[in-house]
Amino acid sequence: MTARIRSEASESALVPLAVAAENLGVSVKTIRRRIADGTVRGYRGGRLIRVDLDQLRRALTNYIDSELK
């Protein structure tokens, strides 16, 4: 039996909302709002919603920058 090891370079992996929220220091509700307003794309797999961590990071950075102007 072999184990599969995910490369750290592949950071564009889809992650659950809770993991993304913890990683970026925002709430799950904030990520859900960004999905609802179309800023970020959510991917549903069964009942679980996942997001692309890189896309979310870029979207939140752009959103925060536009709010500060």
Backbone as a chain_set.jsonl record, in Angstrom:
{"seq": "MTARIRSEASESALVPLAVAAENLGVSVKTIRRRIADGTVRGYRGGRLIRVDLDQLRRALTNYIDSELK", "coords": {"N": [[0.85, -1.171, 0.0], [0.563, 2.22, -0.844], [1.213, 5.564, 0.142], [-0.296, 8.65, -0.565], [1.07, 11.786, -1.053], [0.342, 15.103, -0.658], [1.485, 17.864, -2.405], [2.961, 20.791, -1.097], [3.25, 22.903, -2.772], [1.041, 22.892, -4.318], [-1.11, 24.818, -3.687], [-3.484, 25.708, -4.582], [-5.538, 24.077, -4.029], [-8.828, 22.842, -3.32], [-10.479, 23.734, -0.392], [-12.293, 23.144, 2.681], [-14.744, 25.473, 4.026], [-14.315, 26.124, 6.75], [-11.606, 25.551, 7.143], [-10.418, 27.328, 5.332], [-11.284, 29.769, 6.436], [-9.995, 29.759, 8.937], [-7.339, 29.712, 8.095], [-7.084, 32.182, 6.8], [-7.868, 34.011, 8.676], [-10.477, 34.989, 8.961], [-14.08, 34.943, 9.355], [-16.277, 32.115, 8.862], [-18.722, 32.954, 8.023], [-18.116, 35.338, 6.696], [-16.808, 34.346, 4.412], [-18.915, 32.921, 3.281], [-20.574, 35.086, 2.642], [-19.044, 36.34, 0.634], [-19.155, 34.346, -1.313], [-21.899, 34.378, -1.836], [-22.236, 36.968, -2.903], [-20.863, 36.719, -5.222], [-18.167, 37.235, -5.412], [-16.329, 35.256, -4.813], [-15.941, 31.903, -5.886], [-17.785, 29.119, -4.917], [-17.53, 25.628, -4.41], [-19.531, 22.886, -4.485], [-19.642, 19.779, -2.945], [-21.493, 17.263, -2.431], [-22.82, 17.838, 0.688], [-20.929, 19.574, 1.553], [-19.218, 22.636, 1.2], [-16.611, 23.954, -0.688], [-13.73, 26.038, -1.218], [-11.41, 27.684, -3.407], [-8.343, 28.317, -2.154], [-6.317, 30.145, -2.948], [-7.718, 31.816, -4.762], [-9.649, 32.871, -3.046], [-8.028, 34.265, -1.221], [-6.921, 36.249, -2.926], [-9.305, 37.552, -3.689], [-10.299, 38.535, -1.242], [-8.234, 40.258, -0.533], [-8.392, 42.14, -2.627], [-10.97, 43.094, -2.099], [-10.705, 44.244, 0.458], [-8.789, 46.221, -0.103], [-10.28, 47.864, -1.856], [-12.236, 48.795, -0.14], [-10.787, 50.439, 1.543], [-10.132, 52.607, 0.024]], "CA": [[0.0, 0.0, 0.0], [1.359, 3.437, -0.912], [0.548, 6.772, 0.642], [-0.207, 9.811, -1.452], [1.472, 12.991, -0.331], [-0.03, 16.307, -1.395], [2.568, 18.839, -2.455], [2.66, 22.107, -0.541], [3.225, 23.843, -3.883], [-0.304, 22.874, -4.859], [-1.931, 25.523, -2.719], [-4.759, 26.061, -5.179], [-6.463, 22.993, -3.73], [-10.093, 23.246, -2.723], [-10.506, 23.446, 1.04], [-13.571, 23.475, 3.314], [-14.862, 26.852, 4.493], [-13.724, 26.286, 8.079], [-10.15, 25.563, 6.98], [-10.087, 28.591, 4.672], [-11.509, 30.849, 7.394], [-8.92, 29.709, 9.933], [-6.095, 30.03, 7.404], [-7.04, 33.596, 6.416], [-8.212, 34.852, 9.81], [-11.816, 35.57, 8.817], [-15.111, 34.0, 9.775], [-16.942, 31.329, 7.818], [-19.814, 33.8, 7.531], [-17.524, 36.266, 5.724], [-16.583, 33.603, 3.17], [-20.249, 32.667, 2.707], [-21.029, 36.351, 2.038], [-18.311, 36.54, -0.621], [-19.71, 33.396, -2.279], [-23.242, 34.851, -2.181], [-22.2, 38.158, -3.756], [-20.184, 36.379, -6.466], [-16.752, 37.587, -5.361], [-15.58, 33.997, -4.761], [-16.733, 30.764, -6.33], [-17.844, 27.977, -4.013], [-17.706, 24.348, -5.081], [-20.267, 21.989, -3.599], [-19.437, 18.341, -3.084], [-22.445, 16.752, -1.441], [-23.278, 18.924, 1.559], [-19.783, 20.385, 1.911], [-18.81, 23.672, 0.252], [-15.169, 24.191, -0.663], [-13.272, 27.196, -1.979], [-10.013, 27.719, -3.82], [-7.697, 29.18, -1.173], [-5.639, 31.254, -3.636], [-8.741, 32.72, -5.285], [-10.24, 33.547, -1.902], [-7.036, 35.219, -0.708], [-6.885, 37.389, -3.857], [-10.585, 38.267, -3.643], [-10.382, 39.284, 0.016], [-7.262, 41.353, -0.615], [-8.978, 43.164, -3.493], [-12.133, 43.656, -1.413], [-10.22, 45.105, 1.539], [-8.163, 47.382, -0.739], [-11.309, 48.754, -2.397], [-12.925, 49.401, 0.999], [-9.921, 51.436, 2.149], [-9.999, 53.768, -0.872]], "C": [[0.896, 1.234, 0.0], [0.541, 4.61, -0.406], [0.729, 7.893, -0.366], [0.108, 11.034, -0.608], [1.143, 14.185, -1.204], [1.103, 17.318, -1.297], [2.105, 20.165, -1.863], [2.597, 23.155, -1.649], [1.837, 23.92, -4.5], [-1.275, 23.522, -3.876], [-3.282, 25.92, -3.299], [-5.781, 24.946, -4.983], [-7.737, 23.561, -3.122], [-10.109, 22.81, -1.265], [-11.885, 23.801, 1.597], [-13.564, 24.904, 3.852], [-14.182, 27.069, 5.839], [-12.2, 26.356, 7.998], [-9.705, 26.878, 6.347], [-10.222, 29.761, 5.644], [-10.384, 30.899, 8.421], [-7.597, 30.152, 9.316], [-5.962, 31.524, 7.135], [-7.446, 34.545, 7.544], [-9.529, 35.596, 9.659], [-12.831, 34.533, 9.277], [-15.665, 33.238, 8.573], [-18.06, 32.164, 7.199], [-19.307, 34.803, 6.488], [-17.316, 35.567, 4.382], [-17.913, 33.297, 2.497], [-20.813, 33.923, 2.048], [-20.347, 36.591, 0.705], [-18.788, 35.563, -1.7], [-21.068, 33.894, -2.765], [-23.206, 36.057, -3.11], [-21.399, 37.942, -5.039], [-18.713, 36.735, -6.505], [-15.877, 36.348, -5.432], [-16.506, 32.885, -5.229], [-16.646, 29.643, -5.304], [-18.128, 26.72, -4.808], [-18.368, 23.385, -4.116], [-19.958, 20.541, -3.964], [-20.304, 17.665, -2.04], [-22.969, 17.916, -0.624], [-22.174, 19.924, 1.876], [-19.461, 21.391, 0.809], [-17.32, 23.899, 0.427], [-14.848, 25.407, -1.513], [-11.807, 27.011, -2.347], [-9.318, 28.743, -2.93], [-6.991, 30.362, -1.823], [-6.639, 32.276, -4.157], [-9.366, 33.526, -4.147], [-9.295, 34.601, -1.347], [-6.969, 36.459, -1.595], [-8.155, 38.219, -3.761], [-10.704, 39.096, -2.367], [-9.413, 40.448, 0.026], [-7.815, 42.482, -1.473], [-10.152, 43.853, -2.805], [-11.695, 44.625, -0.321], [-9.585, 46.36, 0.966], [-9.204, 48.362, -1.261], [-12.091, 49.44, -1.28], [-12.099, 50.52, 1.621], [-9.798, 52.704, 1.297], [-11.143, 54.716, -0.76]], "O": [[1.871, 1.297, 0.748], [-0.684, 4.626, -0.522], [1.803, 8.05, -0.948], [-0.521, 11.275, 0.422], [1.598, 14.279, -2.343], [1.612, 17.585, -0.208], [0.98, 20.601, -2.107], [1.953, 24.191, -1.48], [1.498, 24.916, -5.14], [-2.144, 22.859, -3.309], [-4.139, 26.421, -2.572], [-6.781, 24.886, -5.698], [-7.727, 24.619, -2.493], [-9.794, 21.664, -0.943], [-12.571, 24.663, 1.047], [-12.502, 25.474, 4.103], [-13.538, 28.098, 6.044], [-11.577, 27.142, 8.712], [-8.721, 27.475, 6.783], [-9.368, 30.647, 5.67], [-9.879, 31.976, 8.736], [-6.826, 30.881, 9.941], [-4.867, 32.078, 7.226], [-7.372, 35.763, 7.379], [-9.682, 36.706, 10.168], [-12.48, 33.386, 9.554], [-15.535, 33.668, 7.427], [-18.31, 32.088, 5.996], [-19.998, 35.081, 5.508], [-17.616, 36.136, 3.332], [-18.028, 33.401, 1.276], [-21.462, 33.834, 1.006], [-20.997, 37.001, -0.258], [-18.821, 35.917, -2.878], [-21.36, 33.843, -3.959], [-24.041, 36.172, -4.006], [-21.263, 38.857, -5.851], [-18.068, 36.555, -7.537], [-14.806, 36.375, -6.038], [-17.713, 32.928, -4.99], [-15.555, 29.266, -4.876], [-18.888, 26.751, -5.776], [-17.827, 23.099, -3.048], [-20.009, 20.143, -5.128], [-19.893, 17.513, -0.89], [-23.503, 18.876, -1.179], [-22.445, 21.002, 2.406], [-19.435, 21.041, -0.371], [-16.827, 24.022, 1.548], [-15.603, 25.762, -2.418], [-11.068, 26.281, -1.686], [-9.674, 29.921, -2.954], [-7.059, 31.476, -1.303], [-6.426, 33.479, -4.007], [-9.583, 34.73, -4.281], [-9.72, 35.713, -1.036], [-6.96, 37.584, -1.096], [-8.097, 39.448, -3.751], [-11.163, 40.238, -2.411], [-9.737, 41.518, 0.543], [-7.723, 43.65, -1.096], [-10.308, 45.069, -2.92], [-12.259, 45.712, -0.193], [-9.809, 47.455, 1.482], [-9.03, 49.573, -1.124], [-12.562, 50.562, -1.464], [-12.665, 51.461, 2.176], [-9.403, 53.755, 1.802], [-11.169, 55.735, -1.45]]}, "num_chains": 1, "name": "protein.A"}
